[in-house]
Amino acid sequence: MLTLMLSSAIIVAVLRIDAATYDCDHKKADQCSLNLMPITNSEIIRRPPKTIAQFNVYCGKIRRYERCTRKFAENCLQKESKQTLSILMYGISRVNKRYCTKEARKKALIDLIQCSGPINFRYYGDLLRNASADLHAIREYPDAKLRIPMACCLYSQYTTQTLEHVEKTCPKYRQEVDSIIRGYSGDSFNFLCGDYADESDKCDPIIEKTPKWDGAVKWKSMIIPMVQVIDSLH
């Protein structure tokens, strides 16, 4: 009987360890975070949807990507990080719901995706990866009080670059893209960034101080690196 109990305890412990390891697989969580947004979703990049039925396949998987990202936070992040991620995820979930529940919104996003094409998708993906690398560096910047302003100015800079590129390639959809970006960032960025948003003059000297990241980029998505920047102040 004792042997059976010990064996059962060992099996349960092993299963818990395996589950925790799986849930804390940062590559899996990173891909889930990337897949939350059409611009970095691996399936949309490979096979851009042309019909609402095809787009519905993407929408049908959104909840799975959200659960995956939240599960990683629940199992692998500190309490403060969980709260920060929850705030960021709210804006992302709200935008995704908006585009996955209304036919007109679906059509608009499909048209935008078709207009953008593979080359522009790669451009936007590169912007996001560069932003993530910058956030890796900002997280370790010695002057802690400048980390949030740096992240906010960085966000503003990359937003401007994105909108300028849309203006050149798909000008008809500039307002749509602007709405998506602001929706994803949500009220949390507006509250967090304050005077360091929307091309503020205060950003010029701060951007110049932003360090470059020479190490490996652990996260391709911006979501977790942004959480880490905020929580590096605690």
C-alpha positions in Angstrom: 0.0 0.0 0.0 2.8 2.4 1.0 4.6 1.6 -2.3 1.5 2.3 -4.3 1.0 5.7 -2.5 4.6 6.6 -3.1 4.4 5.7 -6.7 1.2 7.7 -7.2 2.8 10.7 -5.5 5.9 10.5 -7.8 3.7 10.2 -10.9 1.7 13.3 -9.9 4.8 15.2 -9.1 6.3 14.3 -12.5 3.1 15.3 -14.3 3.1 18.6 -12.5 6.7 19.3 -13.5 6.0 18.3 -17.1 2.9 20.6 -17.2 4.8 23.5 -15.7 7.7 23.0 -18.1 5.3 22.9 -21.0 3.3 25.9 -19.9 6.6 27.9 -19.3 7.9 27.1 -22.8 8.7 30.7 -23.8 8.9 29.8 -27.5 5.3 28.5 -27.4 4.1 31.5 -25.4 5.9 33.9 -27.8 4.3 32.3 -30.8 0.9 32.5 -29.2 1.5 36.2 -28.5 2.5 36.7 -32.2 -0.6 34.9 -33.4 -2.9 37.2 -31.4 -2.4 39.9 -34.1 -3.1 39.4 -37.8 0.1 41.3 -38.8 2.3 38.6 -37.1 0.0 35.6 -37.2 2.0 32.8 -38.9 -1.0 31.3 -40.7 -2.2 34.6 -42.1 1.3 35.4 -43.3 1.5 32.1 -45.0 -2.0 32.0 -46.4 -3.7 35.5 -46.3 -7.5 35.1 -46.1 -9.4 36.2 -49.1 -12.9 35.4 -47.9 -14.8 35.8 -44.6 -15.0 32.0 -44.3 -11.2 31.9 -44.4 -10.9 34.7 -41.9 -13.3 33.0 -39.6 -10.8 30.2 -39.3 -8.4 32.7 -37.8 -11.1 34.1 -35.5 -11.9 30.6 -34.3 -8.4 30.2 -33.0 -8.0 33.6 -31.3 -9.4 32.3 -27.9 -6.8 29.5 -28.0 -4.0 32.0 -28.4 -5.4 34.2 -25.7 -5.7 31.2 -23.3 -2.1 30.1 -24.1 -0.7 33.6 -23.4 -2.7 34.0 -20.2 -1.8 30.5 -19.0 1.9 31.3 -19.5 1.4 34.4 -17.3 -0.5 32.4 -14.7 2.1 29.7 -14.4 5.3 31.5 -15.1 5.1 35.2 -14.2 5.2 37.0 -10.9 2.0 38.5 -9.5 2.8 42.1 -10.7 3.6 40.7 -14.2 0.3 38.9 -14.4 -1.6 42.0 -13.6 0.4 44.0 -16.2 -0.2 41.4 -18.9 -3.9 41.3 -18.0 -4.2 45.0 -18.7 -2.3 44.7 -22.0 -4.3 41.7 -23.1 -7.6 43.5 -22.5 -6.9 46.0 -25.3 -5.8 43.2 -27.7 -8.8 41.0 -26.9 -11.2 43.9 -27.4 -9.9 44.7 -30.8 -9.9 41.0 -31.9 -13.4 40.6 -30.7 -14.4 43.7 -32.7 -13.0 42.3 -35.9 -14.2 38.8 -35.4 -17.9 39.6 -34.6 -18.8 42.1 -37.3 -18.9 41.2 -41.0 -18.0 44.8 -42.1 -15.0 44.8 -39.9 -13.9 41.4 -41.2 -14.2 42.6 -44.7 -12.2 45.7 -43.9 -9.4 43.7 -42.4 -9.4 41.2 -45.2 -9.0 44.0 -47.7 -6.2 45.5 -45.7 -4.4 42.1 -45.5 -4.8 41.7 -49.3 -3.5 45.2 -50.0 -0.5 44.7 -47.7 0.8 41.5 -49.3 3.8 39.4 -48.2 6.5 42.1 -48.6 4.7 44.6 -46.4 3.9 41.9 -43.8 7.6 41.2 -43.6 8.3 44.9 -43.1 5.8 45.2 -40.3 7.1 42.0 -38.7 10.6 43.4 -38.8 9.5 46.6 -37.1 7.9 44.6 -34.3 11.0 42.4 -33.9 13.2 45.5 -33.8 10.9 47.0 -31.2 11.1 43.9 -29.1 14.9 43.9 -29.2 14.8 47.5 -28.1 12.6 46.6 -25.2 15.0 43.9 -24.2 17.7 46.6 -23.9 15.4 49.2 -22.2 14.5 46.6 -19.5 18.2 46.7 -18.3 18.8 50.5 -18.8 20.7 51.7 -15.7 18.5 54.8 -15.1 15.3 53.1 -14.1 13.2 56.3 -14.2 13.9 56.6 -17.9 12.7 53.0 -18.8 9.0 53.8 -19.2 9.6 57.1 -21.1 12.0 55.2 -23.4 9.4 52.4 -24.0 6.7 55.0 -24.7 8.8 57.0 -27.1 9.9 53.8 -28.8 6.2 52.8 -29.2 5.4 56.2 -30.6 8.3 56.0 -33.0 7.4 52.6 -34.4 3.7 53.6 -34.7 4.7 56.6 -36.8 6.9 54.4 -39.0 4.1 51.9 -39.5 1.5 54.6 -40.4 4.0 56.3 -42.8 4.5 53.0 -44.5 0.8 52.3 -44.7 0.4 55.8 -46.2 2.8 54.9 -49.0 1.5 51.4 -49.7 -2.2 51.2 -48.7 -3.2 54.9 -48.0 -6.9 53.9 -48.1 -6.4 51.9 -44.9 -4.3 54.4 -42.9 -7.2 55.3 -40.5 -8.1 51.6 -40.1 -4.5 50.7 -39.1 -4.3 53.7 -36.7 -7.5 52.5 -35.1 -6.1 49.0 -34.7 -2.8 50.2 -33.2 -4.5 52.5 -30.7 -7.0 49.7 -29.9 -4.3 47.2 -29.2 -2.3 49.6 -27.0 -5.5 50.5 -25.1 -6.0 53.0 -22.3 -3.1 51.5 -20.4 -0.6 53.1 -22.8 -2.3 56.4 -22.7 -2.2 56.4 -18.9 1.3 55.0 -18.7 2.9 57.2 -21.3 1.2 60.5 -20.6 3.4 63.3 -22.1 5.6 60.8 -23.9 3.2 59.8 -26.6 2.3 60.8 -30.2 5.6 62.3 -31.2 6.1 64.4 -28.1 9.1 66.8 -28.2 10.2 65.2 -25.0 11.0 62.0 -26.9 13.8 63.4 -29.0 16.5 63.4 -26.3 15.2 60.1 -24.8 15.3 58.2 -28.1 18.9 59.2 -28.5 19.8 57.5 -25.2 17.9 54.2 -26.1 20.6 51.4 -26.1 20.8 48.8 -28.8 20.4 45.2 -27.8 23.3 43.0 -28.9 22.2 39.8 -27.2 19.8 37.1 -28.3 16.2 38.2 -28.7 14.2 35.9 -26.5 10.8 37.3 -27.4 9.8 38.2 -31.0 6.5 39.6 -29.7 6.4 42.9 -27.9 3.9 41.8 -25.2 6.1 40.0 -22.7 9.1 42.4 -23.1 6.8 45.4 -22.4 5.5 43.6 -19.3 9.1 43.0 -18.2 10.0 46.7 -18.7 7.1 47.8 -16.5 7.9 45.2 -13.9 11.6 46.0 -13.8 10.7 49.1 -11.8 9.3 47.0 -8.9 
